[in-house]
Amino acid sequence: MNELLFGTALRQRPGAASGEPKPDASSVEMAWLVLEAANDLGDHEAVEACRRVIDANLNNRPAPPSDVHLIVDYFR
């Protein structure tokens, strides 16, 4: 598993600590992981947040910061 996805490396990344995170490659990868877990758990709010982050990335737009924060903090 990519070290940036879990542990202290994620918390030390500048994008993860900023007030307005953008859907970079690692947050999109995380969105796919969270989407699968949230789907299995029936967490509809997290599923929708993941879809918005993935969609924003596909359309080269910034994702809503609240969605990115939800995804980054999902497994904590």
Phi, psi and omega in degrees: 000145181296131183297333180288342182282329185225158173085197187289335180300324179293317181292336182272348178293133180301321181295328182285336182264347183287162181287336182231078181291149177249156182284080177282179186302319182289325178289330176288319175300316178296322179300321178294319178295315180294322179303315180296314180294315181295323176299314179297325182272352182074026180273086187295326178297315180292323178300314180295321178297317178298317180297321179294320179293315179296316179297317179299318179296317180295332181258013179053043177240157174287142177276154175301130182304324180296325178291317179296318179296319179300317182292315181297323184266003188300317185267006180274000000 
